[in-house]
Amino acid sequence: MRKIIKLTWQDIDDIINKLSPELTGFNNIYAIPRGGLIPAVILSHKLNISITNKIDSKTLILDDICDSGFTIKKFLNTNKVACLITLSNTDIIYGKQYKKNTWIEFPWENPSNTKFDLKDYENKRNI
């Protein structure tokens, strides 16, 4: 079983503040649905750039977490990718790194679903 870490809104604010100086030169942000949506809104306000559905070479790709790297893999050759949290060694910009056997509960997630979400995740990956 993975260790569950419950992040607070203050943790998210701290991670965004740490991450944002590295995220210069972008015209917009593409939020990977669903996890990247809330962080993208926060970061778009902080960086004063818009969120977009059209990706070009000046678009930052953003997700909440990079676990295996599967979701972001298709963007790595064309765009810079950032995640608030990483559990992998994928070449991305990230705010905080945790060990692979960690389950992150974000403050926008329903805490009563955490154990179900974790079990579902593990079942889908035969962990």
C-alpha positions as CSV (number, residue, x, y, z in Angstrom):
1,M,0.0,0.0,0.0
2,R,1.2,3.5,-0.8
3,K,1.8,6.1,1.8
4,I,-0.9,8.8,1.6
5,I,0.2,12.4,1.8
6,K,-2.5,15.0,2.2
7,L,-1.5,18.4,0.7
8,T,-3.1,21.6,2.0
9,W,-3.9,24.7,0.0
10,Q,-0.8,26.3,1.7
11,D,1.3,23.4,0.3
12,I,-0.1,24.1,-3.2
13,D,0.6,27.8,-2.8
14,D,4.2,27.1,-1.7
15,I,4.7,24.7,-4.6
16,I,3.3,27.2,-7.1
17,N,5.6,29.9,-5.7
18,K,8.6,27.7,-6.0
19,L,7.7,26.5,-9.5
20,S,6.6,29.8,-11.1
21,P,10.1,31.5,-11.5
22,E,11.1,28.5,-13.7
23,L,8.1,29.0,-16.0
24,T,9.0,32.0,-18.1
25,G,8.7,32.6,-21.8
26,F,5.3,30.9,-22.3
27,N,2.4,32.4,-24.0
28,N,-0.3,30.2,-22.5
29,I,-0.9,27.0,-20.5
30,Y,-2.6,23.8,-21.6
31,A,-4.0,22.0,-18.5
32,I,-4.1,18.2,-18.8
33,P,-7.7,17.3,-17.8
34,R,-8.7,16.7,-15.0
35,G,-5.7,17.0,-12.6
36,G,-4.1,20.0,-14.3
37,L,-7.2,22.2,-14.4
38,I,-7.1,23.7,-11.0
39,P,-3.3,24.2,-10.9
40,A,-3.5,25.8,-14.3
41,V,-6.0,28.4,-13.2
42,I,-3.9,29.3,-10.1
43,L,-0.7,29.5,-12.3
44,S,-2.4,31.4,-15.0
45,H,-3.2,34.2,-12.5
46,K,0.2,34.1,-11.0
47,L,2.0,34.3,-14.4
48,N,-0.7,36.5,-16.1
49,I,-1.0,34.1,-19.0
50,S,-4.1,32.4,-20.4
51,I,-5.2,28.8,-20.4
52,T,-5.7,27.4,-23.9
53,N,-6.9,24.3,-25.8
54,K,-4.6,25.0,-28.7
55,I,-1.0,23.9,-28.2
56,D,1.9,25.5,-29.9
57,S,5.6,25.7,-29.2
58,K,5.1,28.4,-26.6
59,T,2.5,26.5,-24.6
60,L,3.3,25.2,-21.2
61,I,1.8,21.7,-20.5
62,L,0.7,21.4,-16.9
63,D,-0.5,18.5,-14.8
64,D,-1.0,18.1,-11.1
65,I,1.2,15.0,-10.8
66,C,3.6,13.0,-12.8
67,D,3.5,9.4,-11.6
68,S,4.6,7.0,-14.4
69,G,5.0,9.7,-17.0
70,F,2.5,8.0,-19.3
71,T,0.1,11.0,-19.5
72,I,2.8,13.6,-20.3
73,K,4.9,11.3,-22.6
74,K,3.2,12.6,-25.8
75,F,4.2,16.2,-25.0
76,L,7.8,15.8,-24.0
77,N,9.3,16.1,-27.6
78,T,7.4,19.3,-28.5
79,N,6.7,21.3,-25.3
80,K,8.0,22.0,-21.8
81,V,6.0,20.1,-19.2
82,A,5.5,21.1,-15.6
83,C,3.8,19.2,-12.8
84,L,3.2,20.3,-9.2
85,I,4.4,16.9,-8.0
86,T,6.5,14.2,-9.5
87,L,7.0,10.6,-8.4
88,S,9.2,9.7,-11.4
89,N,12.5,10.7,-12.9
90,T,10.9,12.0,-16.1
91,D,12.6,15.1,-17.5
92,I,10.1,17.8,-16.5
93,I,9.8,20.9,-14.4
94,Y,8.3,20.1,-11.0
95,G,7.6,21.8,-7.7
96,K,8.1,18.9,-5.3
97,Q,9.2,15.3,-5.6
98,Y,8.0,12.3,-3.5
99,K,8.9,8.7,-3.5
100,K,7.3,6.4,-6.0
101,N,5.2,4.5,-3.3
102,T,3.4,7.7,-2.4
103,W,-0.3,8.6,-3.0
104,I,-1.0,12.4,-3.1
105,E,-4.3,13.7,-2.0
106,F,-4.8,17.2,-3.3
107,P,-6.9,19.7,-1.4
108,W,-9.5,19.9,-4.2
109,E,-10.1,16.2,-4.0
110,N,-12.8,14.6,-1.9
111,P,-10.9,12.9,1.0
112,S,-13.6,10.3,1.5
113,N,-12.7,9.0,-2.0
114,T,-9.0,8.7,-1.4
115,K,-8.9,5.0,-0.5
116,F,-11.3,4.1,-3.3
117,D,-9.2,6.2,-5.8
118,L,-6.0,4.5,-4.6
119,K,-7.4,1.0,-4.8
120,D,-8.8,1.7,-8.3
121,Y,-5.4,3.1,-9.4
122,E,-3.6,0.0,-8.1
123,N,-6.2,-2.4,-9.6
124,K,-5.9,-0.8,-13.1
125,R,-2.1,-1.2,-12.9
126,N,-2.0,-4.6,-11.2
127,I,-0.1,-3.2,-8.3
